[in-house]
């Protein structure tokens, strides 16, 4: 597809007035891999993060008082001793800020008021002259609890016997597509009903059901949550925040504290990783609450690594019961899936994860008869939130192992079974949406080919007589951006006197490379060199609106806005030049910062014209400072029927892909060494292929880490490993010995140059692919993550006489 | 972390006096890699620390006139692991030091601190048990020497008395034909606390007979590091493949593991047998290799690849029981 066709499809407004011959686009930056524009600052240590910012001697240090028990009534809070401690400036509790907040369901307070619901629940906050005094003050806060029985398992939590964690659920405000069940612990019940289940089971030659488990996972960003809040003399609050969502933070905090959006400013400099945990709001509200009582002094709140593990956001746990019918030929006839999500003490964000699991609940397959229940269950566990994949790694853990189990029982090749059933262009998805053009089949074929699916495993590293066995496994995936139907993006492209461009955006580069991709799109749209484009980090007072940096949506959504803004600036410039030169705008173009005419062969640097304008032949002036604007919001997503989950368009699109792995299993110790991971994803169009590949590599390693190592160990609600000593993540020596990344490009009709997102997807199928490879190697099936050495050893021991 | 004072003692006697006068509130300080984690976590709240690194001899490795190797307690793991005298005669200890934490941490962590924390999972301990190390301490009553097996008293408890601190580790002269192998199993390949560790060591009994003496010591499978004497004796009598298997089983029988969040007791016991067998096989292979080469004196030639196949630095050449 040519760029012209695309820009026509994308936006009538910006591209209607001029057409460029395709031959003039040979200098395209799209599909090239310039270096990260912020890379030098980051690797030299020059980049500024929130904790690097200097606030002078007035800075106060905040600290939170966390609940030590998982569930209980707060009988008494006594902060008098903390307040009396010299150096303590502010102490706030739930009585000061009793309102509810939340992204999809307002079920959360900044501070617990009447009861605590998990170990780590915030009860009070202190700001003091030094961190040490703040710690002493927190220790001096006395809290008396009346312990309540807890819920530590989502299946039990959904049962009528379970104690209620949120008796007020019926009063909570929810967005229209979330369905709380008052009087229970179920804060969202997403249903998908399609076809005729009896018919589906009758047509099947095999019906098989199995239960799969996923633990809570931590994101483990290099930089923990940190923010500084300060209120000025006019009452305006500034929040410097390590955030994926400066605008969502402004929105949620302003509403929770009943202040005007214009009186809250969020500034986000460079961010040291997020993976979803810095989406929405977690501890930032407490910092603002402290600042509102700090008489103008700035208050810093920074989570320790230990706090990061269980007091901000974690990935929800999942119990998935998967039942599938398949014919002898390998065609899926019916699926009945039950997802019990361990949502934790608040599900303000997690409810939408359970919705995403519902509308994606078959995996990337065509299934005619469907019954899916995705239940978001309150538990007395840490609060579930967004994490890379947003429910998809969790449900695919079961679905993709189930496909392999079905195939084996029927004597079929799992690759062929996936190719038979995987969604193809025009297929109807489980919610009745028509599948857009997708390269899923290609991804499966290419991944299988690259891992050598049909050839035997390579010889063992240690040769004959070794206790090691090799195996291969594969898993496919799909994921849609999970978000409200109308999340907006906007962008501004400003021209400078020297002909360079400054791009303002509201999305955050959390390491994925958004700044560089936006610079490429702006340079391409405007016709300047990438080194002549600067992209700003976010300041809500000056940056245009962006919903959140989540859902793998920035390249697609914010990219559309940036490209439109760049083309809008270009149009303004060319209109000026056309009039000054008395030429047809269709004969003009901008190439490498030079306005050129294909008719008169005149050329002029942007340096002279982008701010000061141009002189007409009669000596008067035209033009002026160029300010391009662009925005994007999907306008076609439809609601789904609450009882059936059916509707014409559940989501904007699905990114699809497949991973194939080869492992070596030590039969004596149970250790799993991942030898190779092949990733193949349909990204629509790779704006920057190197960065697409680094996403695939990083996702594969993170997926492998969760598959083999990770999980928060919770005993009666108490996290037992909230530290790097006992929450192990893969390091470079644990990474696969080989990574191969394959880019498939089936264009997205409304993406910039056909692009769609790929940030989250590369860790979605990794864990089940490894589980399938372990089965292939040694014949044991691990259905609960992670696949620890000890679990493999234990299962292997069972198979021995 | 609550503030504390940092004290530099002028000599051993002052260090001892400071530690004795402070009771538990004055803590000895060397590399600080464990200390700072505990202080930051609030598990200990010291008033002050006494930096023992500065005392004479604490950071020295030397050979004594009677042929013993004396390693100052504040020598770092990397210092020990790279020292020519250690590599020449005590490769087993170099392997153990190289397995601790990460390279960066080994620039700080000390061999003495590893012992004084008295963790059953201390990675240098099984090697020191095999090498018949002797701890030298200094306290209010002066210097004394404690066999390493008596130095470890219980989880987190050493034989040190109030006001007493470790000054050096003494290793007897390396016997002829000595060869050792250290293997450990953790959840990740690098930096994890051992769920199980096994050191195996053998040397020629004397020059008259072909018999070998063996030592096998275990970490993380008891309240202290411990030896497996029945396995050692069995191996001395029979090092055939059947004998090796039997010794591995006897080693597992000597373990006294517990269940915790890192591993179950059953898994630990089973892994002791696996790592013991692999260690014994590696030692036998090392001896066979050394026999083919001209070895100047006891032990594996300096700078060679250790019998486990683990390179001294960087990525393991082969993965044996997760040791790296």
Interface residues (C-beta under 8 A of the other chain):
Chain A: X132 X135 X306 X461 X462 X666 X668 X669 X671 X673 X709 X713 X720 X721 X725 X726 X728 X729 X730 X731 X733 X734 X788 X789 X790 X793 X794 X797
Chain B: X1 X2 X3 X41 X185 X187 X188 X189 X190 X191 X192 X193 X261 X262 X263 X264 X267 X270 X271 X274 X315 X316 X318 X319 X321 X322 X324
